[in-house]
Amino acid sequence: MSKRPLVPSFLQKLDDKLLRNKPNTWAARTHLVIWFAVLLGLALSVFCYLAFFDAKQYNSIEGWVTFIGLVAFIGFVFWLIYLLRFNVFKRYGNWFMWDGLKSFALYFVSIGAMVAVCFIPSAIETYRANQQFGNEEIVNDINEINSTACKLEYDLLPLEWKADTCKVVDTIINISDEYTVADTVAIAVEVAGPKYHKIDTAELRTKLFQVDSVVKIHDSLYVFFECPQYLFVSSGDADDYATQKIIYSAEFYRTIIRNYKKPDRPALLKRMEELKTKYAASSRYSYYDEGSDEYTNDTYLEKIKKRYSLKRINNGIDNAVNKKYSWIKNWDSFLRVFYYTTLIITLLVFIFRHTTIKTFFLSVLTAVILAIFTGLMMVMSNGDETAILSFMIVYYALFACIALSIYGASIRRAIQGIALNLFLFMTPFVPLIFVALNEAMKYRRYYEPGYNNQVITEPDNTALYFLIAEIAGSLILLILLEPVFRKLYRKWYAAPEN
């Protein structure tokens, strides 16, 4: 039994047992890959925990992922070298039921362990940000910063609300004739002028949702009021996962501006400095302009932001919020990146292990040529997605027919091996192609000119359909792997050459 550095005795014994009794499982060395991935993951987690000590500062997570990706790639190359040293399939060793499926699963787990390590920096960054800042804490501090700025700089703030008179029509016939003298004058409300502009019912619904205040004069005439901007610091996602919500300008007007009382200025300045220390991010540029009123043409917003370093504070809050909620908002994207990266590499390794080197690279060349041809067809058809997706379905059907002809073949032909490789590679993606084709045809029916454009009445379940297609593609691959693909590869590889 050979001694390997950093490998405990129980894994050494397991490795020796697998070599003697299950050589096909031993060849994948999944047990060793998982062990070294765990060691690397633990070391990387500790290092990242110490490195990401300040969530409000800028971190180049892309650089971390690239570096760890290179380390994982080196590990993958070493694993591949050992994997290719012993191949039960090509040596015509003992091949048992479910060995094809088991080999694929072992490759998937091994490659998945290496790919998963690349996500550790991002995960630790999110963990550290959540340690340092609470959901409610950030929202409360944003509200406090804005209210403190309003109290400190009351003399700079505009107080007049902007009025916008709108007449609702079902359809805007003449868009160029936007402004017209109003035929109804609001008596109870001061309107900036006797003019209105036309909006349709859809825009009315949007404005009713967005405006700070509205007065309905009659069923088709509204006066919308927009409060001046009193929000100096904000973050779009900060209150998505907090019970406390960001207070907007109209509420500050009602609570602070309208009934303004002279504040304890030294205490507010001290508190603003504390919040600056807590949230202000280091400048990414040497010319960061703040703390100066040199530019007299600046708006009141710019002057106040410079005076209290609110741009840096806002950047620090944005950095912290983005890190805190990165995995919550993008977990499905992270999962898909992990799954498809692992799946594609696993398919390539599985194909390489079950075919000749020449046929493998001819398959890659064929795929590249078909991709170029399909791209040219897309250009010639002005980006017609339905045509491209239809071509892909035709490719798959053609590969399947040629690959299935191996059952009746008496000699090994390269074209059959190429078709078999591409048939296997495309199988998990075929349901996705069909769903994408259906969506492209639906889009053409409803939106493109020249078709009988209809109003979509059914609910949009596109995301659900794509999820079902992803699961179905994986299940189809697993179902066909043992009874179809493994037998086809066995028969093709065992057949005599020309």
Legacy VTK file of the C-alpha trace (Angstrom):
# vtk DataFile Version 3.0
C-alpha trace
ASCII
DATASET POLYDATA
POINTS 498 float
0.000 0.000 0.000
1.564 3.287 -1.179
1.844 6.261 1.142
0.424 9.561 -0.067
1.148 12.864 1.670
-1.762 14.476 3.557
-3.905 11.357 3.083
-5.049 9.725 6.369
-4.693 6.012 6.946
-8.388 5.208 6.526
-8.344 6.676 3.014
-5.151 4.774 2.233
-6.894 1.550 3.235
-10.004 2.442 1.224
-7.846 3.231 -1.803
-6.093 -0.146 -1.546
-9.406 -2.000 -1.141
-10.939 -0.313 -4.185
-7.868 -1.113 -6.272
-8.140 -4.804 -5.444
-11.906 -5.230 -5.680
-13.417 -2.378 -7.757
-10.803 -1.130 -10.218
-13.313 0.913 -12.216
-14.332 2.835 -9.085
-10.718 3.138 -7.962
-9.666 4.614 -11.322
-11.923 7.642 -10.774
-10.191 8.333 -7.419
-13.266 10.251 -6.296
-12.485 9.600 -2.632
-9.106 11.314 -2.959
-10.501 14.199 -5.002
-13.128 14.923 -2.340
-10.510 14.751 0.413
-8.130 17.205 -1.258
-11.049 19.477 -2.260
-12.137 19.603 1.394
-8.580 20.437 2.513
-8.262 23.181 -0.089
-11.741 24.474 0.747
-10.977 24.705 4.470
-7.666 26.495 3.893
-9.281 28.854 1.396
-12.201 29.562 3.741
-9.863 30.589 6.561
-7.790 32.768 4.235
-10.866 34.456 2.743
-12.375 34.970 6.199
-9.295 36.934 7.206
-9.038 38.775 3.880
-12.663 39.946 3.707
-12.503 41.770 7.034
-14.344 44.902 5.865
-17.543 44.338 3.886
-17.968 48.012 2.974
-14.740 48.125 0.964
-14.326 47.175 -2.675
-13.199 43.596 -3.250
-12.236 42.122 -6.591
-14.116 38.854 -6.188
-13.607 38.183 -9.907
-9.842 38.092 -9.338
-10.273 35.648 -6.466
-12.500 33.376 -8.544
-10.057 33.488 -11.462
-7.125 32.569 -9.227
-8.986 29.715 -7.523
-10.251 28.592 -10.942
-6.642 28.266 -12.126
-5.768 26.245 -9.008
-8.789 23.999 -9.596
-7.782 23.599 -13.253
-4.310 22.451 -12.207
-5.933 19.942 -9.870
-8.208 18.805 -12.709
-5.179 18.222 -14.963
-3.467 16.101 -12.302
-6.680 14.126 -11.751
-7.029 13.605 -15.504
-3.458 12.327 -15.769
-4.142 9.684 -13.133
-7.564 8.904 -14.624
-6.124 8.241 -18.074
-3.449 5.885 -16.746
-5.961 3.092 -16.246
-9.099 2.519 -18.290
-11.119 -0.612 -17.593
-13.358 0.069 -20.598
-10.580 0.296 -23.187
-8.646 -2.607 -21.660
-11.715 -4.835 -21.999
-11.734 -5.492 -18.270
-14.659 -6.830 -16.305
-17.650 -4.551 -16.935
-20.656 -4.988 -14.717
-24.236 -3.792 -14.802
-24.593 -0.058 -14.032
-20.842 0.536 -14.362
-21.450 3.117 -17.092
-23.845 5.099 -14.905
-21.581 4.695 -11.888
-18.551 5.944 -13.837
-20.472 9.005 -14.991
-21.628 9.721 -11.430
-18.066 9.377 -10.077
-16.720 11.744 -12.718
-19.509 14.215 -11.990
-18.840 14.171 -8.225
-15.071 14.524 -8.711
-15.355 17.409 -11.150
-18.149 18.986 -9.083
-15.900 18.985 -6.002
-13.230 20.876 -7.940
-15.721 23.353 -9.411
-17.390 23.953 -6.030
-14.115 25.234 -4.560
-14.325 28.223 -6.948
-17.492 29.438 -5.186
-15.914 29.574 -1.722
-14.576 33.180 -1.930
-18.009 34.521 -2.863
-19.709 32.466 -0.135
-17.257 33.636 2.540
-17.607 37.236 1.367
-21.387 36.998 1.829
-20.977 35.342 5.230
-18.615 38.062 6.449
-20.913 40.847 5.222
-23.857 39.337 7.086
-21.689 39.070 10.193
-20.783 42.755 10.076
-24.111 44.320 9.061
-27.655 43.318 9.905
-30.582 43.720 7.530
-32.492 46.099 9.776
-29.302 47.892 10.820
-28.458 49.052 7.300
-31.994 50.300 6.579
-32.189 52.187 9.878
-28.793 53.780 9.256
-29.788 54.856 5.730
-32.876 56.543 7.153
-30.839 58.179 9.887
-28.227 59.506 7.448
-30.901 61.043 5.220
-32.859 62.548 8.094
-29.667 63.939 9.664
-28.643 65.519 6.346
-32.087 67.119 6.043
-31.859 68.585 9.553
-28.304 69.853 9.089
-28.870 71.407 5.659
-32.463 72.602 5.879
-31.529 76.024 4.442
-30.273 74.405 1.226
-33.318 72.234 0.623
-36.025 73.147 -1.926
-39.512 73.161 -0.427
-41.879 73.462 -3.407
-43.477 70.343 -4.845
-43.629 69.974 -8.627
-47.169 69.726 -10.040
-48.040 67.777 -13.198
-51.578 67.964 -14.622
-52.552 64.970 -16.765
-55.634 64.113 -18.779
-56.337 60.409 -19.228
-57.322 59.180 -22.677
-57.713 55.608 -23.893
-55.319 56.140 -26.799
-52.942 59.006 -27.483
-53.788 59.932 -31.090
-51.399 62.802 -31.701
-48.281 62.440 -29.588
-46.671 65.595 -31.009
-49.579 67.697 -29.660
-48.567 66.987 -26.080
-49.644 70.124 -24.240
-53.120 71.663 -24.500
-54.921 74.353 -22.486
-56.988 72.585 -19.837
-60.772 72.769 -20.112
-61.179 72.260 -16.374
-59.512 74.420 -13.740
-58.736 73.001 -10.311
-60.209 75.292 -7.673
-59.025 73.525 -4.502
-55.467 72.923 -5.711
-52.801 75.318 -6.860
-51.668 74.134 -10.274
-48.462 75.436 -11.846
-50.270 76.343 -15.053
-53.496 75.758 -16.958
-51.913 73.047 -19.099
-52.055 69.312 -19.102
-50.561 66.528 -21.143
-52.226 63.350 -22.257
-51.524 59.932 -20.800
-53.160 56.573 -21.426
-54.599 54.288 -18.760
-51.435 52.178 -18.549
-49.323 55.254 -17.789
-51.948 56.372 -15.270
-51.547 53.134 -13.333
-47.765 53.589 -13.334
-47.947 57.202 -12.139
-50.463 56.360 -9.401
-47.989 53.808 -8.096
-44.921 56.076 -8.294
-46.004 59.626 -7.399
-45.752 61.178 -3.943
-49.233 62.727 -3.970
-52.189 63.001 -6.337
-55.434 65.015 -6.542
-58.227 63.617 -8.690
-60.216 66.499 -10.213
-62.580 64.241 -12.134
-62.467 60.827 -13.804
-60.077 61.909 -16.557
-58.080 64.763 -14.990
-55.445 64.289 -12.313
-52.824 66.504 -10.730
-49.699 64.616 -9.673
-47.288 66.112 -7.184
-43.621 65.187 -6.942
-41.715 65.934 -3.768
-38.187 67.384 -4.014
-35.426 64.831 -3.556
-34.385 64.443 0.072
-32.761 61.034 -0.381
-28.981 61.525 -0.342
-28.057 57.917 0.441
-29.928 54.872 -0.746
-29.482 51.302 -1.924
-32.011 49.577 -4.115
-31.910 46.176 -2.407
-31.252 47.255 1.180
-34.836 46.843 2.405
-35.775 43.803 0.309
-35.054 41.457 3.217
-35.823 43.774 6.142
-39.082 44.548 7.908
-38.058 48.193 8.233
-38.257 50.027 4.892
-36.308 52.962 3.474
-38.120 56.243 4.128
-38.620 58.281 0.971
-38.668 62.026 0.339
-42.388 62.672 0.880
-42.244 61.167 4.370
-39.189 63.267 5.268
-41.113 66.342 4.136
-44.053 65.496 6.365
-42.002 64.570 9.445
-39.002 66.930 9.251
-39.269 69.655 6.621
-42.853 70.829 7.109
-42.499 71.166 10.891
-38.810 72.002 11.018
-37.246 72.703 14.384
-33.676 73.806 14.910
-31.631 70.701 15.854
-28.689 70.100 18.158
-26.137 70.633 15.384
-22.938 69.467 17.206
-24.611 66.183 18.190
-25.826 65.601 14.630
-22.375 66.360 13.182
-20.806 63.915 15.625
-23.325 61.232 14.669
-22.720 61.844 10.964
-18.983 61.307 11.522
-19.718 58.020 13.290
-21.842 56.854 10.370
-19.138 57.959 7.940
-16.558 55.864 9.792
-18.949 52.940 9.774
-19.901 52.967 6.081
-17.607 55.161 3.967
-15.700 53.104 1.413
-12.169 54.001 0.426
-12.045 55.966 -2.796
-11.308 53.948 -5.917
-9.992 57.105 -7.593
-7.468 59.724 -6.517
-9.679 62.657 -7.520
-12.684 61.803 -5.355
-14.377 65.203 -4.875
-15.863 65.717 -1.451
-15.839 68.070 1.481
-15.627 71.194 -0.707
-18.066 73.814 -1.949
-15.670 74.989 -4.642
-18.130 74.236 -7.430
-20.845 76.824 -6.843
-22.954 75.545 -9.737
-23.511 72.210 -8.045
-27.066 71.280 -7.124
-28.095 71.124 -3.498
-27.822 67.327 -3.697
-24.195 67.478 -4.868
-23.237 70.096 -2.291
-24.674 68.104 0.604
-23.161 64.837 -0.626
-19.705 66.415 -0.900
-19.974 68.160 2.460
-20.617 64.921 4.378
-18.839 62.374 2.110
-22.199 60.813 1.291
-20.981 59.409 -2.022
-18.390 57.304 -0.225
-20.964 56.340 2.386
-23.411 55.334 -0.352
-20.721 53.272 -2.090
-19.875 51.520 1.173
-23.535 50.711 1.798
-23.922 49.447 -1.778
-20.850 47.230 -1.374
-22.128 45.767 1.888
-25.665 45.220 0.544
-24.455 43.588 -2.676
-22.259 41.193 -0.702
-24.945 40.426 1.881
-27.613 39.482 -0.634
-25.463 38.110 -3.443
-26.332 34.476 -2.766
-29.964 35.170 -1.879
-30.586 36.999 -5.144
-28.396 34.885 -7.410
-28.479 31.405 -5.894
-30.206 29.971 -8.961
-27.571 31.512 -11.250
-24.759 30.145 -9.059
-26.406 26.716 -9.072
-26.760 26.714 -12.860
-23.160 27.837 -13.380
-21.979 25.055 -11.074
-24.229 22.410 -12.626
-23.612 23.174 -16.288
-19.861 23.676 -15.849
-19.657 20.330 -14.065
-21.978 18.603 -16.539
-20.158 19.795 -19.668
-16.717 18.838 -18.345
-18.085 15.483 -17.154
-19.574 14.752 -20.578
-16.267 15.563 -22.269
-14.318 13.333 -19.873
-16.836 10.493 -20.228
-16.715 10.754 -24.030
-12.904 10.848 -24.042
-12.768 7.743 -21.840
-15.065 5.786 -24.158
-13.776 6.713 -27.598
-10.483 6.963 -29.469
-8.364 10.101 -29.268
-8.704 10.667 -33.012
-12.506 10.362 -32.919
-12.762 12.626 -29.877
-10.949 15.513 -31.553
-12.773 14.912 -34.826
-15.990 15.267 -32.818
-14.788 18.581 -31.386
-13.850 19.755 -34.897
-17.270 18.733 -36.211
-19.016 20.640 -33.428
-16.951 23.763 -34.190
-17.712 23.550 -37.931
-21.435 23.111 -37.257
-21.360 26.061 -34.848
-19.749 28.254 -37.522
-22.264 27.086 -40.118
-25.160 27.739 -37.749
-23.784 31.194 -36.965
-23.652 32.001 -40.688
-27.232 30.820 -41.058
-28.221 33.093 -38.170
-26.600 36.074 -39.904
-28.295 35.243 -43.214
-31.688 34.849 -41.513
-31.338 38.151 -39.583
-31.046 36.387 -36.247
-34.115 34.176 -36.662
-34.056 32.079 -33.488
-36.675 29.615 -34.694
-34.538 28.639 -37.690
-31.405 28.160 -35.577
-33.172 26.108 -32.924
-34.838 24.014 -35.627
-31.420 23.327 -37.137
-30.180 22.133 -33.738
-33.073 19.687 -33.465
-32.286 18.400 -36.969
-28.626 17.967 -35.954
-29.638 15.949 -32.925
-31.992 13.712 -34.921
-29.240 13.127 -37.500
-26.654 12.268 -34.826
-29.130 9.875 -33.177
-29.861 8.046 -36.450
-26.178 7.628 -37.330
-25.277 6.575 -33.782
-28.070 4.000 -33.584
-26.815 2.458 -36.837
-23.872 1.131 -34.794
-26.138 -1.734 -33.677
-26.036 -3.147 -37.225
-22.441 -2.168 -38.072
-19.761 -4.825 -38.569
-16.776 -2.445 -38.541
-15.814 0.676 -36.617
-16.471 3.841 -38.603
-15.287 7.262 -37.495
-18.498 8.978 -38.590
-20.511 6.728 -36.288
-18.190 7.489 -33.372
-18.448 11.219 -34.030
-22.244 11.031 -34.215
-22.372 8.981 -31.002
-20.223 11.537 -29.147
-22.365 14.470 -30.282
-25.571 12.492 -29.672
-24.531 11.939 -26.059
-23.337 15.519 -25.578
-26.565 17.117 -26.861
-29.011 14.829 -25.039
-29.319 16.775 -21.737
-29.870 20.025 -23.662
-32.541 18.860 -26.125
-35.548 19.630 -23.847
-34.146 23.135 -23.362
-33.913 23.554 -27.145
-37.564 22.543 -27.564
-38.723 24.975 -24.859
-36.626 27.777 -26.367
-38.096 27.006 -29.802
-41.626 27.167 -28.395
-40.897 30.520 -26.733
-39.372 31.906 -29.940
-42.440 30.853 -31.940
-44.724 32.405 -29.297
-42.803 35.663 -29.512
-43.150 35.666 -33.299
-46.911 35.048 -33.110
-47.543 37.856 -30.668
-45.034 40.569 -31.462
-43.358 40.367 -34.861
-44.962 42.354 -37.722
-46.588 40.306 -40.454
-48.194 37.852 -38.067
-51.630 37.801 -36.513
-50.567 39.592 -33.341
-52.700 38.528 -30.395
-52.900 39.515 -26.773
-51.245 37.009 -24.470
-53.870 35.827 -21.997
-52.158 32.803 -20.484
-49.800 33.334 -17.520
-46.098 33.575 -18.303
-44.628 30.319 -17.024
-41.444 30.516 -19.096
-39.108 30.148 -16.106
-41.030 27.080 -14.905
-40.916 25.492 -18.361
-37.161 25.991 -18.595
-36.693 24.501 -15.116
-38.750 21.446 -16.084
-36.703 21.130 -19.286
-33.442 21.273 -17.314
-34.589 18.509 -14.961
-36.016 16.446 -17.826
-32.761 16.698 -19.801
-30.729 15.402 -16.864
-33.172 12.546 -16.235
-33.195 11.535 -19.919
-29.403 11.437 -19.921
-29.285 9.235 -16.817
-32.003 6.925 -18.147
-30.309 6.436 -21.525
-26.737 6.315 -20.276
-26.617 2.640 -19.287
-28.970 0.825 -21.716
-28.198 2.942 -24.808
-24.980 4.945 -24.695
-22.796 2.456 -22.798
-23.817 -0.406 -25.100
-23.301 1.709 -28.210
-19.840 2.725 -27.054
-18.966 -0.873 -26.172
-20.088 -2.199 -29.548
-18.469 0.607 -31.529
-15.107 0.394 -29.699
-14.992 -3.418 -29.875
-15.712 -3.540 -33.637
-12.736 -4.044 -35.994
-11.432 -0.984 -37.826
-11.516 -0.579 -41.614
LINES 1 499
498 0 1 2 3 4 5 6 7 8 9 10 11 12 13 14 15 16 17 18 19 20 21 22 23 24 25 26 27 28 29 30 31 32 33 34 35 36 37 38 39 40 41 42 43 44 45 46 47 48 49 50 51 52 53 54 55 56 57 58 59 60 61 62 63 64 65 66 67 68 69 70 71 72 73 74 75 76 77 78 79 80 81 82 83 84 85 86 87 88 89 90 91 92 93 94 95 96 97 98 99 100 101 102 103 104 105 106 107 108 109 110 111 112 113 114 115 116 117 118 119 120 121 122 123 124 125 126 127 128 129 130 131 132 133 134 135 136 137 138 139 140 141 142 143 144 145 146 147 148 149 150 151 152 153 154 155 156 157 158 159 160 161 162 163 164 165 166 167 168 169 170 171 172 173 174 175 176 177 178 179 180 181 182 183 184 185 186 187 188 189 190 191 192 193 194 195 196 197 198 199 200 201 202 203 204 205 206 207 208 209 210 211 212 213 214 215 216 217 218 219 220 221 222 223 224 225 226 227 228 229 230 231 232 233 234 235 236 237 238 239 240 241 242 243 244 245 246 247 248 249 250 251 252 253 254 255 256 257 258 259 260 261 262 263 264 265 266 267 268 269 270 271 272 273 274 275 276 277 278 279 280 281 282 283 284 285 286 287 288 289 290 291 292 293 294 295 296 297 298 299 300 301 302 303 304 305 306 307 308 309 310 311 312 313 314 315 316 317 318 319 320 321 322 323 324 325 326 327 328 329 330 331 332 333 334 335 336 337 338 339 340 341 342 343 344 345 346 347 348 349 350 351 352 353 354 355 356 357 358 359 360 361 362 363 364 365 366 367 368 369 370 371 372 373 374 375 376 377 378 379 380 381 382 383 384 385 386 387 388 389 390 391 392 393 394 395 396 397 398 399 400 401 402 403 404 405 406 407 408 409 410 411 412 413 414 415 416 417 418 419 420 421 422 423 424 425 426 427 428 429 430 431 432 433 434 435 436 437 438 439 440 441 442 443 444 445 446 447 448 449 450 451 452 453 454 455 456 457 458 459 460 461 462 463 464 465 466 467 468 469 470 471 472 473 474 475 476 477 478 479 480 481 482 483 484 485 486 487 488 489 490 491 492 493 494 495 496 497
